[in-house]
Amino acid sequence: MLHYRGTPGGSGGHDVENHLPQTLGCRGRGENEGDVLTSGPRKRPTRTDPLVSHGRHFGRTIHSFCRIFPLIKEGLSREVQFKAGLLRYTDLSNQELREHRIYKELVEAVPDLGERLLTSAEQEIHYIAEMLNKGSMGARADDTKSLKSVVIDWITPLGGSLSPPLSRNVKTDRGFFHERTGRLLCPATLNWDDNEIQKQLKTGQIIVSGDNWPIFLYRDHTLNAENPWDGLFQGELLVSAFKHVFTCPSSVEKETRATRAGNAEIHGMRSVTIASLAYISTLIHFALGSSAVFSRNDKATDSERFYRSVIEFLETPSEKAEVEDLLRWWNV
């Protein structure tokens, strides 16, 4: 329950090269290229566009680690093939089905994007993807910066203090190097109160990968070994961070001082999504850790694996009933 193991499927296909516009040709994948839901090299766009705002919401609620151009290119190519009767959903592998669902959610989230893509040359599609990616990365940077500071308030005992104190802006003393953050990051299957476990976590003798989930994900930071779903993704830090990012920072204290619409209201977000839960969980995971910079290549935090493991676990068909109960809990 606490560890994710992926099971990608096979794929099928058709020879449709002569039936598609040149700009929609399917992209071949090398052995080391990865899928489109894995982050690729970073680029720095220079222009601004309303698409940037949609990209921010896409990264927060649909998929945060994503190579958007190939996602769009392949999704658009599949749509053309579907309409021409040259491809069926049953021809797609599990991974391709998932990628296409992400593509469809993107198109539905951005007004008129589907029509715009159908009439765009490849250069314009590159631009669209670039603006969406700029928004997604910008939102993640803003959210990690904001939560890095405010999380200290949330983990400090009411009316008390942390010993030793933790800086709001410097993270090097966090992670397993501090009693409070170490306890929260400790894998749910391990006992932080065991001094030997603590020592091995601090020294790196125990390596915690991104699919070994921490106790802060649980309500009251407690794992029910008889029912691992009990309280999972209901941790107090998750609730506070979700309000901070999607409604307004003051809503964490149940105040109503905010005069500007929150991110959820701006984008018409009516309910919590699996991806938004994974996003918030990943941000708190990073905020509690000692890594200074959010990076998909950071092996200490292992943020991308953590994010993907949460999403793919919550999308597992066998967990559907429990996930529906969880989302109802969040959406009350």
HELIX and SHEET records of a PDB file:
HELIX    1   1 GLU A   17  HIS A   19  5                                   3    
HELIX    2   2 GLN A   22  LEU A   24  5                                   3    
HELIX    3   3 PRO A   50  THR A   61  1                                  12    
HELIX    4   4 ILE A   68  LYS A   83  1                                  16    
HELIX    5   5 TYR A   89  ASP A   91  5                                   3    
HELIX    6   6 ASN A   94  ALA A  109  1                                  16    
HELIX    7   7 LEU A  113  LEU A  118  1                                   6    
HELIX    8   8 GLU A  122  ILE A  155  1                                  34    
HELIX    9   9 GLY A  175  PHE A  177  5                                   3    
HELIX   10  10 GLU A  179  LEU A  185  1                                   7    
HELIX   11  11 ASN A  195  THR A  203  1                                   9    
HELIX   12  12 ILE A  215  LEU A  217  5                                   3    
HELIX   13  13 ARG A  219  HIS A  221  5                                   3    
HELIX   14  14 GLU A  236  PHE A  242  1                                   7    
HELIX   15  15 LYS A  243  THR A  247  3                                   5    
HELIX   16  16 PRO A  249  GLU A  253  5                                   5    
HELIX   17  17 ASN A  263  ILE A  266  1                                   4    
HELIX   18  18 ILE A  274  LEU A  288  1                                  15    
HELIX   19  19 SER A  303  LEU A  314  1                                  12    
HELIX   20  20 PRO A  317  GLU A  319  5                                   3    
HELIX   21  21 LYS A  320  ASN A  331  1                                  12    
END                                                                             
